[in-house]
Amino acid sequence: MSGKNIKKYYMDKAEAEKNFGFTLYQGGVVPGNSLRIVEIEKTDVEACCGTHHDNTSQVGFVKILKSQRISDGIVRLYFVAVNLNFFNLDIFYSYFLNFQLNFQYQKALNEINEENRIINKLCKTFSVERSHLIETADRFFDGYKKFSNRADKLEVNILDLQVKLICKNPDINIATILSDKKDASLYFSNMDTFASELNKNKKGIIFYNDKFLYGLIGDKTLIDESELKKVLEASKKGEKPMKYNSKSTIKTNGATINNILSFSAISPLNLKNITDFFNSNNFNKL
């Protein structure tokens, strides 16, 4: 393991401050007129009375587990360190019988093994050698961002077509669509832009699955919200309370749309109760 030499020597305080500046005191100001200087070759110089190796390679493996911001300019690091030259356990135990050192050693090895497992899995997924892993991951991520943006635009185009289909079909008042999305973020982000069109044509659309329900009704008289809320409460699964929100006014593109109903329910849901409610109110399934 390569390393940098570490020099330790004493120096007059005024001379040290003149040569190295007050960055000497990263660990705090040292009292007295003489300083013990610890200089890591071409890397750092500090005033420190602590124990130090003669070369950084003697430290061995260092794994940073986490960092914590204490205050401005001060960060606490949590790490484990072990000299991998003692990988042979017989030699290791002959040098270190202390339980704590053994624990730190095992913890460091566990971190190494976990990182190796992740790296090996990524290499297998991408079908590349380790030396090409970073450039391959960068290429995949760049492609993901590009095609993700395209996919988002296509999703909005699909919403637009669905709204147009409903508005132009005289046989549909409220349409229901079983969504394949894992959450309702697509609808929260984009459906308000269709509020004016749905309001003008007195139409509505509801997206739902077993995780959420989202609806935008152009005329709130088309649906009995109180009855809907009762059905949703009866359809809720689990102990956690349902997150239900609704509004009757939407501001979009500089205009305010009134007499509208936008609602959402986030919770595990029993779909049978919900579809029964849709059917009893003659909603149209798309």
Backbone hydrogen bonds, N-H to C=O, Kabsch-Sander energy under -0.5 kcal/mol:
donor,donor_aa,acceptor,acceptor_aa,energy
6,I,54,D,-2.6
7,K,5,N,-0.5
7,K,39,E,-2.8
9,Y,37,I,-2.1
11,M,35,L,-2.4
13,K,33,N,-3.0
16,A,12,D,-2.8
17,E,13,K,-2.5
18,K,14,A,-1.8
19,N,15,E,-2.4
20,F,16,A,-3.1
21,G,17,E,-1.7
24,L,21,G,-1.2
25,Y,22,F,-1.7
26,Q,23,T,-0.9
28,G,25,Y,-1.5
35,L,11,M,-3.1
37,I,9,Y,-4.0
37,I,35,L,-0.7
38,V,46,E,-3.0
39,E,7,K,-2.9
39,E,37,I,-0.5
40,I,38,V,-0.6
40,I,44,D,-2.8
41,E,5,N,-2.7
41,E,39,E,-0.6
43,T,40,I,-2.5
44,D,40,I,-1.6
46,E,38,V,-2.4
47,A,24,L,-2.4
48,C,36,R,-2.1
48,C,46,E,-0.7
56,T,4,K,-2.6
58,Q,55,N,-1.7
59,V,56,T,-1.5
60,G,56,T,-0.5
61,F,82,V,-2.7
63,K,80,V,-2.9
64,I,62,V,-0.5
65,L,63,K,-0.6
65,L,78,Y,-3.0
66,K,78,Y,-1.4
68,Q,76,R,-2.5
70,I,68,Q,-0.6
70,I,74,I,-2.0
71,S,74,I,-1.4
74,I,71,S,-2.3
76,R,68,Q,-3.4
78,Y,66,K,-2.7
79,F,77,L,-0.5
80,V,63,K,-2.1
82,V,61,F,-2.5
84,L,82,V,-0.8
86,F,83,N,-2.0
87,F,84,L,-1.3
89,L,87,F,-0.6
92,F,88,N,-2.7
93,Y,89,L,-3.0
94,S,90,D,-1.5
95,Y,91,I,-1.5
96,F,92,F,-3.1
97,L,95,Y,-0.5
102,N,98,N,-1.9
103,F,99,F,-2.6
104,Q,100,Q,-2.5
105,Y,101,L,-2.6
106,Q,102,N,-2.5
107,K,103,F,-2.4
108,A,104,Q,-2.4
109,L,105,Y,-2.3
110,N,106,Q,-2.5
111,E,107,K,-2.0
112,I,108,A,-2.2
113,N,109,L,-2.9
114,E,110,N,-2.3
115,E,111,E,-2.3
116,N,112,I,-2.5
117,R,113,N,-2.3
118,I,114,E,-2.2
119,I,115,E,-2.6
120,N,116,N,-2.9
121,K,117,R,-2.1
122,L,118,I,-2.3
123,C,119,I,-2.5
124,K,120,N,-2.1
125,T,121,K,-2.5
126,F,122,L,-2.8
127,S,123,C,-1.1
128,V,123,C,-1.7
132,H,129,E,-1.4
133,L,130,R,-1.6
136,T,132,H,-2.0
137,A,133,L,-2.7
138,D,134,I,-2.6
139,R,135,E,-2.0
140,F,136,T,-2.4
141,F,137,A,-2.6
142,D,138,D,-2.5
143,G,139,R,-2.1
144,Y,140,F,-2.6
145,K,141,F,-2.5
146,K,142,D,-2.1
147,F,143,G,-2.8
148,S,144,Y,-2.5
149,N,145,K,-1.9
150,R,146,K,-1.5
151,A,147,F,-2.6
152,D,148,S,-2.3
153,K,149,N,-1.8
154,L,150,R,-2.1
155,E,151,A,-2.3
156,V,152,D,-1.8
157,N,153,K,-2.1
158,I,154,L,-2.3
159,L,155,E,-2.0
160,D,156,V,-2.2
161,L,157,N,-2.3
162,Q,158,I,-2.4
163,V,159,L,-2.4
164,K,160,D,-2.3
165,L,161,L,-2.4
166,I,162,Q,-2.0
167,C,163,V,-2.6
168,K,164,K,-1.9
169,N,165,L,-0.7
169,N,166,I,-0.8
172,I,169,N,-1.5
175,A,204,G,-2.3
176,T,284,N,-3.1
177,I,206,I,-2.9
179,S,177,I,-0.7
179,S,208,Y,-2.8
187,Y,184,A,-0.5
188,F,184,A,-2.3
189,S,185,S,-2.1
190,N,186,L,-1.2
191,M,187,Y,-2.1
193,T,190,N,-1.2
194,F,191,M,-2.1
195,A,192,D,-1.5
198,L,194,F,-2.2
199,N,195,A,-2.4
200,K,196,S,-2.6
201,N,197,E,-1.8
202,K,198,L,-0.7
203,K,198,L,-2.3
204,G,173,N,-2.3
205,I,216,L,-2.0
206,I,175,A,-2.6
207,F,214,Y,-3.4
208,Y,177,I,-2.0
209,N,212,F,-2.2
213,L,265,A,-2.0
214,Y,207,F,-3.4
215,G,263,F,-2.8
216,L,205,I,-2.5
217,I,261,L,-3.2
218,G,203,K,-3.6
218,G,216,L,-0.5
220,K,259,N,-1.5
222,L,219,D,-2.4
223,I,220,K,-1.0
225,E,223,I,-1.0
228,L,224,D,-2.2
229,K,225,E,-2.6
230,K,226,S,-1.6
231,V,227,E,-2.2
232,L,228,L,-2.5
233,E,229,K,-2.4
234,A,230,K,-2.1
235,S,231,V,-1.4
236,K,232,L,-0.9
236,K,233,E,-0.5
237,K,268,P,-2.7
243,K,266,I,-1.8
244,Y,242,M,-1.0
245,N,264,S,-2.3
247,K,262,S,-2.1
250,I,257,I,-2.3
252,T,250,I,-0.6
252,T,255,A,-2.6
255,A,252,T,-2.1
257,I,250,I,-3.7
257,I,255,A,-0.5
258,N,256,T,-0.6
260,I,248,S,-1.9
261,L,217,I,-2.5
262,S,247,K,-2.7
263,F,215,G,-2.3
264,S,245,N,-2.5
265,A,213,L,-2.6
266,I,243,K,-2.1
267,S,211,K,-1.7
267,S,265,A,-0.6
269,L,210,D,-2.2
270,N,235,S,-1.9
271,L,269,L,-0.8
274,I,270,N,-1.1
275,T,271,L,-3.0
276,D,272,K,-2.4
277,F,273,N,-1.7
278,F,274,I,-2.3
279,N,275,T,-2.7
280,S,276,D,-2.4
281,N,277,F,-1.2
281,N,278,F,-0.6
282,N,279,N,-1.5
283,F,278,F,-2.5
284,N,174,I,-2.8
286,L,176,T,-2.7
286,L,284,N,-0.5
